[in-house]
Structure formats: C-alpha cells, structure tokens
Amino acid sequence: TPDNLSVFCDHNYTVEDTMHQRKRIHQLEQQVEKLRKKLKTAQQRCRRQERQLEKLKEVVHFQKEKDDISERGYVILPNDYFEIVEVPA
C-alpha cells in the first residue's frame, strides 16, 4: 500500500541520515585530533622561540653592560696578577 511504502522510504532516509551523521562525527573527531596535534606543535615551537628570545635579550643586556664598562675607561683584572688600572679618557 502507499502508506507502507512511505513508511519504508522514511525509515531508509532515517537510517541513511544516521549513518551519514556517524560518519561525519568520526571525520570531525579525526579532524579535532589532527588540530590538537598541530596546536601542541605550535605551542612547543612558541616556547622554544620564547626561550631563544630570552637568551638573546640576555646577550644584548650583557653586551650593553660590557660596552658601558669599556666606555668608562676602566679595565678590571684579577687581583692575583694585576691591579685595577684607570685608562685616561
């Protein structure tokens, strides 16, 4: 009968829709996992760059201090061997 046919078609549509939704959910779960891995990699890269930046800042700071000391005209040598000598400006 036409009523049975419509029910059968509706049922098939629902089953196909459910299977499609499950497949889509699985694809989205895989995509989420890939994105989590990418995020983790990006965070690691960011941490490494931050550490490298801090090291470079320390080098620049040290170099500035070194330049400041040399501009003052003083040379500091170990007390065991030499005395502190003032260089004329």
Secondary structure, DSSP 8 states (H G I E B T S, - for coil): -HHHHHHHHHHHHHHHHHHHHHHHHHHHHHHHHHHHHHHHHHHHHHHHHHHHHHHHHHHHHHHHHHHHHHHHTEE---TTT---EE---
